């Protein structure tokens, strides 16, 4: 009596080139979301030459699948290591930028922060620092762009709001400046700089009770 001998091998792989390679090995296959389902059968006796060949194909395919799995895992580890190295380089560039800021080398600092962001676009700290450097150059339009992006990325950080307040105050956009300093005080009610600047703006608008209130807070936080 004839027997039917089949094997099914579901192999995961990530690119179309591998798919073509498998197709060359065996012609009867089906594509799935996860990979390639290889199906082969023979309807002759189990010890027939066809079935023997198929059994050899199965062994080869299993070994091939294992090899691809190992190579994929190694590639993934290499990719993760590369990302980690890139992030470390981004932090190093940011630290160099901070050191340059402390030396009042604002242009060089801005270049360092830009490099940090090229290495790690999501490094919000570097974007805040870039805004500070650009504000001090001064390049106010560029600073405003970076600080707005930073305030969106890390809304709980007071620094972008504070600098946006200073920027608006410099440009005589009083209402915008007040909004920005108020955001700082929602994060840190005792922030001296925000309270002083807000007091000055309130006084400019002749809102003396409001000005007195925030200035008292500033004095209480820093009496000297």
The 8 nearest C-alpha neighbors of each residue, nearest first, counted from 0:
[[1, 2, 44, 43, 3, 45, 42, 46],
 [0, 2, 44, 43, 42, 3, 45, 41],
 [3, 1, 44, 42, 43, 45, 4, 0],
 [2, 4, 42, 41, 5, 40, 43, 1],
 [3, 5, 40, 41, 2, 42, 45, 50],
 [6, 4, 40, 39, 3, 41, 7, 38],
 [5, 7, 39, 38, 8, 40, 4, 57],
 [8, 6, 38, 37, 9, 36, 5, 39],
 [7, 9, 37, 36, 10, 6, 38, 61],
 [8, 10, 36, 35, 37, 7, 11, 34],
 [9, 11, 35, 34, 8, 64, 36, 12],
 [12, 10, 34, 33, 35, 9, 13, 64],
 [13, 11, 34, 14, 10, 17, 67, 18],
 [12, 14, 11, 15, 17, 34, 18, 16],
 [15, 13, 16, 17, 12, 18, 19, 34],
 [14, 16, 18, 17, 19, 13, 12, 20],
 [15, 17, 19, 18, 14, 20, 13, 21],
 [18, 16, 20, 19, 15, 14, 21, 12],
 [17, 19, 15, 16, 21, 20, 22, 14],
 [20, 18, 22, 16, 17, 21, 23, 15],
 [21, 19, 17, 23, 22, 18, 16, 24],
 [22, 20, 24, 23, 18, 19, 17, 25],
 [21, 23, 19, 25, 20, 24, 26, 18],
 [22, 24, 21, 20, 25, 19, 26, 18],
 [25, 23, 21, 22, 20, 26, 56, 60],
 [24, 26, 22, 23, 27, 21, 28, 37],
 [25, 27, 22, 28, 23, 24, 39, 21],
 [28, 26, 38, 25, 39, 37, 29, 22],
 [29, 27, 37, 38, 36, 26, 30, 35],
 [28, 30, 36, 35, 37, 31, 27, 38],
 [31, 29, 35, 36, 34, 28, 32, 33],
 [30, 32, 34, 33, 35, 29, 36, 9],
 [33, 31, 34, 30, 35, 11, 36, 29],
 [34, 32, 31, 11, 35, 12, 10, 30],
 [35, 33, 11, 31, 10, 32, 12, 30],
 [34, 36, 30, 10, 9, 31, 29, 37],
 [37, 35, 9, 29, 28, 8, 30, 38],
 [38, 36, 28, 8, 7, 35, 9, 29],
 [37, 39, 7, 28, 27, 6, 36, 8],
 [40, 38, 5, 6, 27, 37, 7, 41],
 [41, 39, 5, 4, 42, 3, 6, 38],
 [40, 42, 4, 3, 43, 50, 5, 49],
 [43, 41, 3, 2, 1, 4, 40, 44],
 [42, 44, 1, 41, 2, 45, 47, 3],
 [43, 45, 1, 47, 2, 46, 42, 0],
 [46, 44, 47, 50, 2, 43, 4, 3],
 [45, 47, 44, 51, 50, 48, 43, 49],
 [48, 46, 44, 50, 49, 45, 51, 43],
 [47, 49, 51, 50, 52, 46, 53, 45],
 [50, 48, 52, 47, 51, 53, 41, 43],
 [51, 49, 53, 52, 47, 48, 45, 41],
 [52, 50, 48, 54, 53, 49, 47, 46],
 [53, 51, 55, 49, 50, 54, 48, 56],
 [54, 52, 56, 50, 55, 51, 57, 49],
 [53, 55, 57, 51, 56, 52, 50, 58],
 [54, 56, 52, 58, 53, 57, 59, 51],
 [57, 55, 53, 59, 54, 58, 60, 52],
 [58, 56, 54, 60, 55, 59, 61, 53],
 [57, 59, 55, 61, 56, 60, 62, 54],
 [58, 60, 56, 62, 57, 61, 63, 55],
 [61, 59, 63, 57, 62, 58, 64, 56],
 [62, 60, 64, 58, 63, 59, 57, 65],
 [61, 63, 65, 59, 60, 64, 66, 58],
 [62, 64, 60, 66, 61, 65, 59, 67],
 [63, 65, 61, 67, 62, 66, 60, 68],
 [66, 64, 68, 62, 63, 67, 61, 69],
 [65, 67, 63, 69, 68, 64, 62, 70],
 [68, 66, 70, 64, 69, 65, 71, 63],
 [67, 69, 65, 71, 66, 70, 64, 72],
 [70, 68, 66, 72, 67, 71, 73, 65],
 [69, 71, 67, 73, 72, 68, 74, 66],
 [72, 70, 74, 68, 73, 69, 67, 75],
 [71, 73, 75, 69, 74, 70, 68, 76],
 [72, 74, 70, 76, 75, 71, 77, 69],
 [75, 73, 77, 71, 76, 72, 70, 78],
 [74, 76, 78, 72, 77, 73, 71, 79],
 [77, 75, 73, 79, 78, 74, 80, 72],
 [76, 78, 74, 80, 75, 79, 81, 73],
 [79, 77, 81, 75, 76, 80, 74, 82],
 [78, 80, 82, 76, 81, 77, 75, 83],
 [81, 79, 83, 77, 82, 78, 76, 84],
 [80, 82, 78, 84, 79, 83, 77, 85],
 [83, 81, 85, 79, 80, 84, 86, 78],
 [82, 84, 80, 86, 81, 85, 87, 79],
 [85, 83, 87, 81, 82, 86, 80, 88],
 [86, 84, 82, 88, 87, 83, 118, 81],
 [85, 87, 89, 83, 88, 84, 119, 82],
 [86, 88, 84, 90, 89, 85, 83, 91],
 [87, 89, 91, 85, 86, 90, 92, 84],
 [90, 88, 115, 86, 92, 87, 118, 91],
 [91, 89, 93, 87, 92, 88, 94, 86],
 [90, 92, 88, 94, 93, 89, 87, 95],
 [93, 91, 95, 89, 115, 90, 94, 111],
 [92, 94, 90, 96, 112, 91, 95, 115],
 [95, 93, 97, 91, 96, 92, 90, 98],
 [96, 94, 92, 98, 93, 97, 99, 91],
 [95, 97, 108, 111, 93, 99, 94, 98],
 [96, 98, 100, 94, 99, 95, 93, 101],
 [99, 97, 95, 101, 96, 100, 94, 102],
 [98, 100, 96, 102, 108, 104, 101, 97],
 [101, 99, 103, 97, 102, 98, 104, 105],
 [100, 102, 98, 99, 103, 97, 104, 96],
 [101, 103, 99, 100, 104, 98, 105, 97],
 [104, 102, 100, 101, 105, 99, 108, 135],
 [105, 103, 99, 102, 100, 107, 106, 108],
 [104, 106, 108, 132, 103, 107, 100, 136],
 [105, 107, 109, 108, 104, 110, 136, 132],
 [108, 106, 110, 109, 105, 104, 111, 99],
 [109, 107, 96, 105, 111, 99, 106, 110],
 [108, 110, 106, 112, 129, 132, 107, 111],
 [109, 111, 113, 107, 108, 112, 114, 106],
 [112, 110, 96, 108, 114, 109, 113, 92],
 [113, 111, 115, 109, 114, 93, 125, 129],
 [114, 112, 110, 116, 115, 111, 109, 117],
 [113, 115, 117, 111, 112, 116, 110, 118],
 [114, 116, 89, 112, 92, 118, 113, 117],
 [117, 115, 120, 119, 113, 118, 114, 112],
 [118, 116, 114, 115, 119, 120, 113, 89],
 [117, 119, 115, 116, 89, 85, 114, 120],
 [120, 118, 116, 121, 122, 117, 86, 89],
 [121, 119, 116, 122, 117, 118, 115, 123],
 [120, 122, 119, 123, 116, 152, 126, 124],
 [121, 123, 124, 119, 120, 125, 116, 126],
 [124, 122, 126, 125, 121, 149, 127, 152],
 [125, 123, 127, 126, 122, 128, 149, 93],
 [124, 126, 128, 123, 127, 112, 122, 93],
 [127, 125, 129, 123, 128, 124, 149, 145],
 [128, 126, 130, 124, 129, 125, 149, 146],
 [127, 129, 131, 125, 130, 126, 132, 124],
 [128, 130, 126, 132, 131, 109, 127, 112],
 [129, 131, 142, 127, 133, 146, 145, 128],
 [132, 130, 128, 134, 129, 133, 135, 127],
 [131, 133, 129, 105, 135, 109, 134, 130],
 [132, 134, 142, 138, 136, 130, 135, 131],
 [135, 133, 137, 131, 142, 132, 139, 136],
 [134, 136, 137, 132, 133, 131, 105, 138],
 [137, 135, 133, 138, 134, 105, 132, 106],
 [136, 138, 135, 134, 133, 139, 132, 142],
 [139, 137, 133, 136, 141, 134, 140, 142],
 [138, 140, 142, 141, 134, 137, 143, 133],
 [141, 139, 143, 142, 138, 144, 134, 133],
 [142, 140, 144, 143, 139, 138, 145, 133],
 [143, 141, 130, 139, 133, 134, 145, 140],
 [142, 144, 146, 140, 141, 145, 139, 147],
 [145, 143, 141, 147, 142, 146, 148, 140],
 [146, 144, 148, 130, 142, 147, 143, 149],
 [147, 145, 149, 143, 159, 130, 148, 144],
 [146, 148, 150, 144, 149, 145, 143, 151],
 [147, 149, 145, 151, 146, 150, 152, 144],
 [150, 148, 146, 152, 151, 147, 127, 126],
 [151, 149, 154, 147, 153, 159, 148, 152],
 [150, 152, 148, 149, 154, 153, 147, 146],
 [151, 153, 149, 150, 154, 148, 123, 121],
 [154, 152, 150, 155, 151, 156, 149, 123],
 [153, 155, 150, 151, 156, 152, 149, 157],
 [156, 154, 153, 157, 186, 150, 183, 152],
 [157, 155, 154, 153, 158, 159, 150, 186],
 [158, 156, 183, 160, 159, 161, 155, 186],
 [157, 159, 161, 160, 156, 162, 127, 183],
 [160, 158, 146, 162, 150, 161, 157, 163],
 [161, 159, 163, 179, 157, 158, 162, 183],
 [162, 160, 164, 158, 163, 159, 180, 183],
 [161, 163, 165, 164, 159, 160, 166, 158],
 [162, 164, 166, 160, 161, 165, 159, 167],
 [165, 163, 176, 179, 161, 167, 162, 166],
 [166, 164, 162, 168, 163, 167, 169, 161],
 [165, 167, 163, 169, 164, 168, 162, 170],
 [168, 166, 176, 172, 170, 164, 169, 165],
 [167, 169, 171, 165, 170, 176, 166, 172],
 [170, 168, 166, 167, 171, 165, 172, 164],
 [169, 171, 167, 168, 172, 166, 173, 165],
 [172, 170, 168, 169, 173, 167, 176, 166],
 [173, 171, 167, 170, 175, 168, 174, 176],
 [172, 174, 176, 171, 175, 168, 177, 167],
 [173, 175, 177, 176, 172, 178, 167, 179],
 [176, 174, 178, 177, 173, 172, 167, 179],
 [175, 177, 164, 167, 173, 179, 168, 174],
 [176, 178, 174, 180, 179, 175, 181, 197],
 [179, 177, 181, 175, 176, 180, 174, 182],
 [178, 180, 164, 160, 182, 176, 181, 177],
 [181, 179, 183, 177, 193, 182, 178, 164],
 [180, 182, 184, 178, 183, 179, 177, 185],
 [183, 181, 185, 179, 180, 184, 178, 160],
 [184, 182, 180, 157, 186, 181, 185, 160],
 [185, 183, 188, 187, 181, 186, 182, 180],
 [184, 186, 182, 183, 187, 188, 181, 180],
 [185, 187, 184, 183, 157, 188, 182, 155],
 [188, 186, 184, 189, 190, 185, 183, 157],
 [189, 187, 184, 190, 185, 186, 183, 194],
 [190, 188, 187, 191, 220, 216, 217, 184],
 [189, 191, 187, 193, 188, 192, 194, 184],
 [192, 190, 217, 194, 193, 189, 195, 220],
 [193, 191, 195, 194, 190, 196, 217, 161],
 [192, 194, 196, 180, 195, 191, 190, 197],
 [195, 193, 197, 213, 191, 192, 196, 217],
 [196, 194, 198, 192, 197, 193, 214, 191],
 [197, 195, 199, 193, 198, 194, 192, 200],
 [196, 198, 200, 194, 199, 195, 193, 201],
 [199, 197, 210, 195, 201, 196, 200, 214],
 [198, 200, 202, 196, 197, 201, 203, 195],
 [199, 201, 203, 197, 202, 198, 196, 204],
 [202, 200, 206, 204, 210, 198, 203, 199],
 [201, 203, 205, 199, 204, 200, 206, 207],
 [202, 204, 200, 201, 205, 199, 206, 198],
 [203, 205, 201, 202, 206, 200, 207, 199],
 [206, 204, 202, 203, 207, 201, 210, 200],
 [207, 205, 201, 204, 202, 209, 208, 210],
 [206, 208, 210, 209, 205, 202, 211, 201],
 [209, 207, 211, 210, 206, 212, 201, 202],
 [210, 208, 212, 207, 211, 206, 201, 213],
 [209, 211, 198, 207, 201, 208, 212, 213],
 [212, 210, 214, 208, 209, 213, 215, 207],
 [213, 211, 209, 215, 210, 214, 208, 216],
 [212, 214, 216, 194, 215, 210, 211, 198],
 [215, 213, 217, 211, 216, 212, 198, 195],
 [216, 214, 218, 212, 217, 213, 211, 219],
 [215, 217, 213, 219, 214, 218, 220, 212],
 [216, 218, 191, 214, 220, 215, 219, 194],
 [219, 217, 222, 215, 221, 220, 216, 214],
 [218, 220, 216, 217, 221, 222, 215, 214],
 [221, 219, 217, 218, 216, 189, 222, 191],
 [220, 222, 218, 219, 223, 217, 191, 216],
 [223, 221, 218, 219, 220, 217, 215, 216],
 [222, 221, 218, 220, 219, 217, 191, 215]]
